[in-house]
Amino acid sequence: MKFKFKKNKKQQFFNVFLGFFWILYGIFGLLSKNYRTFDFISIFIGIAYIVFYFLDKKEQYLIITDDEIKEDYLFGKSIKTDTIKKISEFAGDIIIKTHSKELVIHKQSFDYDTFTNIKLEIEGLKMKLNID
């Protein structure tokens, strides 16, 4: 089975807001008489936030299959289910550990219903793998 979970729309729109904020900050800095290097950097940061927004909109954030759990974004982690040693919860976030990797599924990245479904899938995986 393959389950795909998308990020929270509120967080996506927050990223767009931050992107426009940084771009505007950089533009206003460049329009002033004494601009700094940070003004160029802030424009780059704003563009990066907007690019990440469009990537989040296009891609799934988390994919859970029988074989692996994968964060599906740029530089996302992937963990094979047969290498999982521990699954725990801290401050509402789900922490999945192997000998060499750690994957944290952040609660605030998802809607309540979506995160509840993720927890159910992880619990089913925990039972399947006999992990405490």
C-alpha positions as CSV (number, residue, x, y, z in Angstrom):
1,M,0.0,0.0,0.0
2,K,1.1,3.6,-0.6
3,F,-0.2,6.5,1.4
4,K,0.6,10.1,0.4
5,F,0.2,13.0,2.8
6,K,0.3,16.7,1.9
7,K,1.5,19.6,4.0
8,N,-0.8,22.0,5.8
9,K,-2.1,24.8,3.5
10,K,-1.7,27.3,6.3
11,Q,2.0,26.6,6.4
12,Q,2.3,26.8,2.6
13,F,0.7,30.2,2.6
14,F,2.9,31.4,5.4
15,N,5.9,30.5,3.2
16,V,4.5,32.6,0.4
17,F,3.9,35.5,2.8
18,L,7.5,35.2,4.0
19,G,8.8,35.0,0.5
20,F,7.0,38.2,-0.5
21,F,8.1,39.9,2.7
22,W,11.8,39.2,2.1
23,I,11.5,40.2,-1.6
24,L,9.9,43.5,-0.7
25,Y,12.4,44.1,2.1
26,G,15.2,43.6,-0.3
27,I,13.6,45.8,-3.0
28,F,13.1,48.7,-0.5
29,G,16.6,48.3,0.7
30,L,17.9,48.5,-2.9
31,L,15.8,51.6,-3.6
32,S,17.4,53.4,-0.6
33,K,20.5,55.4,-1.2
34,N,22.8,53.2,0.8
35,Y,22.0,49.6,0.1
36,R,23.8,46.6,1.6
37,T,24.7,43.1,0.6
38,F,21.9,41.8,2.8
39,D,19.3,43.4,0.5
40,F,20.4,41.1,-2.3
41,I,20.5,38.2,0.1
42,S,16.9,38.9,1.3
43,I,15.7,38.9,-2.3
44,F,17.3,35.5,-2.8
45,I,15.7,34.2,0.4
46,G,12.3,35.5,-0.7
47,I,12.6,33.8,-4.1
48,A,13.7,30.5,-2.3
49,Y,10.6,30.6,-0.1
50,I,8.3,31.1,-3.1
51,V,10.1,28.2,-5.0
52,F,9.6,26.0,-1.9
53,Y,5.9,26.9,-1.9
54,F,5.5,25.8,-5.5
55,L,7.4,22.6,-4.8
56,D,5.3,21.9,-1.7
57,K,2.1,22.4,-3.8
58,K,3.3,20.1,-6.5
59,E,4.9,17.3,-4.5
60,Q,3.6,15.2,-1.6
61,Y,5.3,15.8,1.7
62,L,5.3,12.4,3.2
63,I,4.9,9.0,1.5
64,I,4.4,5.8,3.6
65,T,4.6,2.4,1.8
66,D,5.2,-1.1,3.1
67,D,8.9,-0.8,2.2
68,E,9.8,2.8,3.2
69,I,8.8,6.1,4.8
70,K,9.9,9.0,2.6
71,E,9.9,12.8,2.9
72,D,9.2,13.8,-0.7
73,Y,10.8,17.1,-1.1
74,L,14.2,18.5,-1.9
75,F,16.8,16.8,0.4
76,G,14.1,14.7,2.1
77,K,15.0,11.7,4.1
78,S,14.0,8.1,3.3
79,I,14.0,5.2,5.8
80,K,13.5,1.5,4.9
81,T,10.9,0.0,7.2
82,D,12.9,-3.1,7.9
83,T,15.7,-1.0,9.4
84,I,13.5,0.8,11.9
85,K,14.6,0.2,15.5
86,K,12.4,2.7,17.5
87,I,9.3,4.8,16.9
88,S,8.5,7.4,19.6
89,E,6.5,10.5,20.1
90,F,7.8,13.8,21.6
91,A,5.8,17.0,21.9
92,G,3.3,15.6,19.4
93,D,5.9,14.9,16.8
94,I,6.6,11.3,15.6
95,I,10.3,10.3,15.8
96,I,11.4,7.3,13.7
97,K,14.9,6.0,14.4
98,T,17.3,3.5,12.7
99,H,20.9,2.8,13.7
100,S,22.1,5.7,11.5
101,K,19.1,7.9,10.7
102,E,16.4,9.8,12.4
103,L,13.2,11.0,10.7
104,V,10.9,13.4,12.5
105,I,7.4,13.9,11.3
106,H,6.3,17.3,12.6
107,K,2.8,17.7,13.8
108,Q,2.5,21.4,12.8
109,S,3.3,20.5,9.2
110,F,-0.1,18.8,8.7
111,D,-3.8,19.4,9.3
112,Y,-5.3,17.6,12.3
113,D,-7.1,14.9,10.3
114,T,-4.0,14.2,8.1
115,F,-1.7,13.9,11.1
116,T,-4.3,11.5,12.8
117,N,-4.1,9.3,9.6
118,I,-0.3,9.4,9.7
119,K,-0.4,8.3,13.3
120,L,-2.7,5.4,12.5
121,E,-0.4,4.3,9.7
122,I,2.7,4.5,11.9
123,E,0.9,2.6,14.6
124,G,0.0,-0.1,12.1
125,L,3.6,-0.2,11.0
126,K,4.7,-0.4,14.6
127,M,2.5,-3.5,15.2
128,K,3.6,-5.1,11.9
129,L,7.3,-4.7,12.9
130,N,6.8,-5.6,16.6
131,I,8.4,-2.4,17.8
132,D,7.6,-1.1,21.3
